[in-house]
Structures are given as C-alpha cells and as structure tokens.
Amino acid sequence: MKYKLLSLITIFIAFNASSQSERPIKDPNFKKNAGVHVIAEFWGAKVINDEKRLENILLNTVKEANCTPIGTLTKKFEPQGVTVLVLLTESHATIHTWPELDYIAIDFFACGDTAKPLQGIEYLTKQLKPQKTQIKIIPRGERLPKPTKVTTTDDQLFGQELTIDLKQCDHETICSKEKIQEYINQLCILIDMKKYGKPFIEHFATHSEIAAGYSFAQMIETSLISGHLSEAMNNAYINIFSCKEFSVEMAVEFTKTFFGAQDLSYSNNQR
C-alpha cells in the first residue's frame, strides 16, 4: 500500500522576548481545507511547571484565536512536567511541558473559517516569553501532491507526532460514539499506550455542514490521542503524539482498516 505524506508549511522563528511584538504571526487562508494544525515548540519559556497558570493561559489563548472552549483536563506529573488539554468546539489545543529540557510542546488544531490558531499562538508567545520558538503549520483535509518523508538524525528528539487524514470512511463508524470509544481502546492496546482518565467524545460544529461530527481526545501517559470526524465528507483526522516510540505502520494500517477508509495521507513528525 502506498501512503501519501502531507508536506509541511514550516515557519521557523528564533527571537528574544523583547522583540516578540515586532514579529506578528499572520493566519493563512485555509478555506479549502477541513482545518489547520499548528505545532509550536518553545524553549526557555518563563512559565513551565505551574499547572493552574498554564491552564488559564491556554484558555485565554484559544479565546484569542476566536475558538470556543468546552472542556479542560490537566495533569501535573512527578517530579515535574505539566499537560493541559482544552477541548474546543473547533477541535483542541494542548500544552505539554518538560522542565528538565526547558521545553514546551504546543498543539492547536482548529476547523472552520473563523478560527485563527496562529493569532492564539502569538498571544501564547507573549505570555510564555520563550527564548526560541519553532512553528509548523499543517493544512488538514487536502491531499497534497508530492510525497516526502520526514527523517532526522538528532539523538535529542523527545518523541513523534503522527497525523492521519482518512478519506471516504464508513459513515456508520464515524457517526458512532461507541465505535470511536472502541477505536481508542483498541489503538492504545495495539501501540502499547496507557490511557489516563476517560476520553472526551462529543458531537460539535453543527453550524457547519462540512465540519459537523464527533471530536475526541484521550490523554495517555506519554501525551495525547485525538481525532475529528466530518460526517458530511466521511473523513477523519487523527493525531497520535507520544514521547514513547510506537509503530507508525501499525497505527496507520489499523486506523485505515477500522474506519474503512478508501484513501489516506499521513505525516510522522519528529518533535
């Protein structure tokens, strides 16, 4: 089977806190896509181990991005490190921190014409004041022509994030909350991930014929599994982010088979 890899629109930004306001980040127009996925990496940020403050900052971030929060989940790990998840009507936003690496990983996935995730990332940058920032923008829901493979030789990488875009899925499966729960359970067993707490599985975006469908988020001890399903298009958009290594091939093949997809593209990004 030939898998098509999404190419990345990548923005690299390295700057001092004093110059942040001089470098505004503009949201590109992705109206032809189901949504846009922004991956941000911060080094040397001011706030990195304060669970409550990070939760408040992320809530304000999604509001600045013109998104609607509908649920939050936070976890402070021992001896250090914080994960914050904000589930949105438009999708989700997360923060994962590693104080021992002086590093923060941020995910912001949003659908709809009014969401402005990069505007939110600009606000987040001003609040956390990192010494260095790297941002990747991934359009979701459109097959891009040229296959490319993401590779790296860096020994210091934290983990990996797999994004899978599925086309022409089985309609009954993507419309079933029970099936989505079954997918989460089986996937975690297959790729050997330990779930933390219960998943969010909610039906959102009924204002948009294209975006309407279930969204889900399952925290795992090594980060997060999330997904957004379009009932009108019979498409599914899945994210698996983990600091523990897992088989990309197994995850992609299982996900395609479970949802009965006729076509897919995926990207495995090193973090």
N, C-alpha and C positions, 0 to 999 in steps of 0.2 A: 504494500500500500504506500502511495506517495503522499506525504503530508506537506502542505504548503505553509511556510513560515511567514508570519507578519513581519514586514520591515518596520523599523522604528524611526519615528521622528524624534531625534535626540537633541536636547539643549543642555550644554554644559555651562555652569555658572560658578565662578570662583571669585569671592569678594570678601571684603571686611564688613563688619556690621555697620560701620559709619557710612558706607556707600550704598546700602540696600535701597533707599528711597530713590536713588538716581537711576535704578535699573528696573523699571516697571515690566512686569510679565504680562503679555497680551494673550487672551484666549483665542486660538484659531477657530475658524468656522468648520465644524464637522457635521453639518446638517445632513449630509448624505450617509452618515454612519449611525449606527444604533446608539453610540455613545463614545466617550473619550476616557481613557485610563491614564492618569498621571502618576508616575512613580518618582518620588523625591527622596534624595539621600542627603542627610545633614551630618556634618562633622563639627565638633567644637561648639555645640549649642549651649545656651545658658540654662535651660530647664531640661533635665533628662531623667530624674528619678522621683518626681513629685506627681503621684497618681492623680490626685484631685485637680491640681493645676493644669496638668496635661489634658484631662477630660474637659475642663472649662475652655481651654484654648482651642481644642478640636471642635467643640460645639460652636464656638464663635467663628471658627474657620469655615465650617460648612454653611453657616448663615451668610457670611461674607460672599460665599460662592453662589448665593441665591438658591440654595438647596434646603430641603425640609427634613430635619432630624426626627425620627420616630422611635428611637430606642438606643440605649448605650450599654456597653459592657466593658468593665475594666478589670485588670488583674495586675497586682504588684508581686513580682517574683522575689524569691530569696536566693542569694543575699541582695540582689539588685536587679533592676530592669522592670519596665512597665509596658503593658499592652493596653491600648484604648481602641475600642470599636464603636463607631457611630453608624447605625443603620439609617439609610435615607430613603425617602420616597423615590429619589432618583437613582439610588444604588447604595454605596457605602464609602466610608472613609476610615482609615486606621492609622495608628501610630504604634511603632514597636521600638523600644529603646534598649541600648546596651551601654550602660555607663562605663564598663570596663574597656570598651572600644571607643568611647567618646562619640558614639554613632547613633543616629536615629533614622529608621526607615519609615516612609510615609507612602500610603496608597490612597488614591482618590479616584473612584470610578463613578461617572455620572452620565445619565442619559437625558434626553430632552433638549429643546432649543434654548431654554432659559438658564440652564446650569452653567456656571463659569468656574470650573475647578482650578484653573490657573490663577484666577483672582483670589481664590481661597489660599492657594499655596503662597502667593505674595504676602497675604496677611499673616500666615503662619511663619514665614521667614522673618517678618518684622518682630513677631512675638518671641521667637526662639533665638534669634540673632546668631545663627551659625557662622563659623569662620569660613566654611566652604560648603557649597551646595551643588548637587548634580540632579538634573531633572530629565526624565524621559517621558515623552508623550506618545501614547499608542492609540491610534484610532481603532475602534472596535466595531465589528459587524460589516466590514467590507473586505473582500478578498483583494489583496494587493499582488501585483503581477510577479515580481522577481523573487524566487526563493533565496533566502540567505540563512546561514547558520550562525548562531551566537556562540563563540568559543572564547576561552580565556586560559591563561597560564598562571594567573595570580594565585599564590598559595594562601593569601589572607582573606579570601572571599568568605562571607558569612553564610550564604545559602543560595537558594534558587527560587524563582517565581515562574510558574507555568501558567500561561493564559491559553485557553482553548475556545475557539469560536466554532460552533456547530451550526450547520445549515440543514433545513428540511428534516427536522426531528419528528418523532412520533407525537402527534398532537395530544393524545390522551396522557402520555407520560409527562410532558412538560406542564400540563394543566392539573396534575395530581399532587397535592401536598404529601400524601402518603408515599408516592413514588420518589419524590425528592428526598424525603427522610430516608428511604431505603437506599438511594444513591449515596447519600452522605455516609451511612453506616458501612456499606459495602466498600466504598472507596477507602475509608480510613483503615479498614481491615487489610485491604489489598496492598496499600502502600505503607502499612505499618505506622500509622499516626494515631496518637492517643487524644481522644476528644476531651475538651474542657468545657463542662457545662452543656446545656441544651442548645440546639440551634435556633436561630431566628428563621422562620419561614413565613413570609407574609405576601399577600397579593397587593400590588401597588400600581401606580401610574395609569389608572383608568381614564385619566384626562387625555391620554394619548393612545390612539389605536395601535400604533406600532410598538410602543414601549410597554403597554399593559401586560402584566403577567406576574409570576412569583419571583421574589428575590429571597435568597437565603444566605446565611453566614454561620459557619461553625468554627468556633475557636478551637485550636488544637494546641498542645503544649509547646509546639515548635512554631506556631504563628496562626495561620488562618486559611480556611477553605470557604470560598464564596461563589455565588452564581446569580445570574439574572436571566430570566426566560421571557421571550417575546411570543405570546400566543398567536398574534396575527401573522407573524412571519415564520412561526415554528422554528425559531432559532434559540440557541442557548449560549451564554457567555460565562465561562468558568475560570476561576482563579485558584491556584494552589500555591501558597507561599510558605516555605519551611526552611529553618536552619538545619534540619536533618535531611540528609540525602534521600531521594526516592527515585524510582524508575519512571522516567518521563514516558517511555514507550508503553509501559503497563497502564499508566494513568490515562494516556490519550486513547489507547485501544479500548479500555474498559468504558470510558466516558462516551465514546462514539457508539459503542455497541449498546450501552444501557439506554441512551436516548434515541437510538435508532436513526442516527444522523446519516444523511446521504452524502454529505460533504463536510470538510472541516479545514481549518487552518490553525496553527498553534505557534507559540513563541516561548522558548525557555530562556529566561533572562537571569544572568548571574548577578547577585547582589553583594 
